[in-house]
Amino acid sequence: MSAAFSRIYEGGNIHCYNRLMAEKLLFIPWIMAILYSSIPLFWFAIHPLAPRWRKMERSPYRILLPLWAVIIAVLAAVTWPWHVLQLYSAWWSWLPAAFLLAVSARTYGKIRSAFGVSRFIGQAELRPGEYQQSLITGGLHGSMRHPIYIAHLGMLAGWTIGSGLLVNFVLLAITAFCTFPLMIWLEERELEKRFGSDYREYKKHVPLLPRFRFHHENNLHGDIIGH
């Protein structure tokens, strides 16, 4: 009897240990979802008030970065009660998630090389006198208008799909259907004011999302029709 109770006790300890380890691991996708869903809120603090930030003699990031930390802390506090609640738990869900994370990480790399660090973090907009103001139309910006936001969304989607966390799906839905569309709409209005007809022409020819086209060679198409 004592041996049986010992096995039950040990089994319960192992189960409890595994559950605690799983909850600790879920902290990573949860906090990543908090970070990426905070980006639009941080953006709303920068871009609509950009003229005011530009008037500051010292770097506005002395205020903006602590503000971003507060935004992250508030989101974390609001979502904490549900931060380990999963809709599903499956190892294979990390396969599509890994693909999204890898593509998004590669997109960041391409944007950084063509876009520059100062534009990537928004410093060029807040310090226009110190950085060249030009419309970027090459690289990934030649196939879609906002590749950096697509990368942000891909990262958030990857951590959400992989973890199966309910709160991540809620944050993903709010980001994809509310805050990101509003952010893009406001930014495009500002870009039209800044670059005028150049940006309107760019907007006319470059889509918001990349288009996937399948090309067939003419001789192969002709052979198929001939048969």
Backbone hydrogen bonds, N-H to C=O, Kabsch-Sander energy under -0.5 kcal/mol:
donor,donor_aa,acceptor,acceptor_aa,energy
5,F,1,M,-2.7
6,S,2,S,-2.1
7,R,3,A,-2.2
8,I,4,A,-2.3
9,Y,5,F,-2.7
10,E,6,S,-2.8
11,G,7,R,-2.7
12,G,8,I,-2.4
13,N,9,Y,-2.1
14,I,10,E,-2.4
15,H,11,G,-2.5
16,C,12,G,-2.5
17,Y,13,N,-2.7
18,N,14,I,-2.9
19,R,15,H,-2.2
20,L,16,C,-2.3
21,M,17,Y,-2.5
22,A,18,N,-2.5
23,E,19,R,-2.2
24,K,20,L,-2.0
25,L,21,M,-2.3
26,L,22,A,-2.0
27,F,23,E,-0.6
27,F,24,K,-0.8
28,I,25,L,-1.2
30,W,26,L,-1.8
31,I,27,F,-2.6
32,M,28,I,-2.2
33,A,29,P,-2.0
34,I,30,W,-1.9
35,L,31,I,-2.2
36,Y,32,M,-2.5
37,S,33,A,-2.3
38,S,34,I,-1.1
39,I,35,L,-0.6
39,I,36,Y,-0.7
41,L,37,S,-0.5
42,F,38,S,-2.5
43,W,39,I,-2.7
44,F,40,P,-2.2
45,A,41,L,-0.8
45,A,42,F,-0.6
46,I,42,F,-0.7
46,I,43,W,-1.1
47,H,43,W,-2.0
50,A,47,H,-1.7
52,R,49,L,-0.7
53,W,49,L,-2.1
54,R,50,A,-2.3
55,K,51,P,-0.8
55,K,52,R,-0.6
56,M,53,W,-1.2
62,R,59,S,-1.5
63,I,60,P,-1.8
64,L,60,P,-2.6
65,L,61,Y,-2.0
67,L,63,I,-1.8
68,W,64,L,-2.4
69,A,65,L,-2.1
70,V,66,P,-1.9
71,I,67,L,-2.2
72,I,68,W,-2.5
73,A,69,A,-2.3
74,V,70,V,-2.5
75,L,71,I,-2.4
76,A,72,I,-2.5
77,A,73,A,-2.4
78,V,74,V,-2.4
79,T,75,L,-2.1
80,W,76,A,-1.4
82,W,79,T,-1.8
83,H,80,W,-1.9
85,L,82,W,-1.3
86,Q,84,V,-0.6
87,L,164,G,-3.7
88,Y,164,G,-0.7
93,S,90,A,-1.1
94,W,91,W,-1.7
95,L,92,W,-1.7
97,A,93,S,-1.2
98,A,94,W,-2.4
99,F,95,L,-1.7
100,L,96,P,-2.3
101,L,97,A,-2.6
102,A,98,A,-2.4
103,V,99,F,-2.5
104,S,100,L,-2.3
105,A,101,L,-2.3
106,R,102,A,-2.3
107,T,103,V,-2.2
108,Y,104,S,-2.3
109,G,105,A,-1.8
110,K,106,R,-2.1
111,I,107,T,-2.6
112,R,108,Y,-2.6
113,S,109,G,-1.6
114,A,110,K,-1.6
115,F,111,I,-3.6
116,G,111,I,-0.5
116,G,112,R,-1.7
120,F,116,G,-2.1
121,I,117,V,-2.1
122,G,119,R,-0.7
123,Q,118,S,-1.5
124,A,118,S,-1.6
126,L,122,G,-1.3
127,R,123,Q,-1.8
130,E,127,R,-1.5
131,Y,127,R,-0.8
134,S,132,Q,-0.8
136,I,134,S,-0.6
137,T,135,L,-0.6
141,H,138,G,-1.4
142,G,139,G,-1.7
143,S,140,L,-1.6
144,M,140,L,-1.6
145,R,207,P,-1.6
146,H,208,L,-0.7
150,I,146,H,-1.7
151,A,147,P,-2.2
152,H,148,I,-2.2
153,L,149,Y,-2.5
154,G,150,I,-2.4
155,M,151,A,-2.4
156,L,152,H,-2.3
157,A,153,L,-2.7
158,G,154,G,-2.4
159,W,155,M,-2.2
160,T,156,L,-1.7
161,I,157,A,-3.0
162,G,158,G,-2.3
163,S,159,W,-1.5
164,G,160,T,-2.4
166,L,85,L,-2.7
167,V,82,W,-0.6
169,F,165,L,-1.7
170,V,166,L,-2.0
171,L,167,V,-2.4
172,L,168,N,-2.7
173,A,169,F,-2.4
174,I,170,V,-2.3
175,T,171,L,-2.5
176,A,172,L,-3.0
177,F,173,A,-2.2
178,C,174,I,-1.7
179,T,174,I,-1.9
180,F,175,T,-2.4
182,L,178,C,-1.9
183,M,179,T,-2.4
184,I,180,F,-2.8
185,W,181,P,-2.4
186,L,182,L,-2.4
187,E,183,M,-2.4
188,E,184,I,-2.6
189,R,185,W,-1.7
190,E,186,L,-2.0
191,L,187,E,-2.6
192,E,188,E,-2.1
193,K,189,R,-1.7
194,R,190,E,-2.0
195,F,191,L,-3.0
196,G,192,E,-1.8
198,D,195,F,-1.5
199,Y,196,G,-0.6
200,R,196,G,-1.7
201,E,197,S,-2.4
202,Y,198,D,-2.1
203,K,199,Y,-3.0
204,K,200,R,-1.5
205,H,201,E,-1.3
206,V,202,Y,-2.2
213,R,211,R,-0.7
215,H,213,R,-0.6
221,H,217,E,-2.2
222,G,218,N,-2.6
223,D,219,N,-2.1
224,I,220,L,-2.0
225,I,221,H,-2.1
226,G,222,G,-2.6
227,H,223,D,-1.7
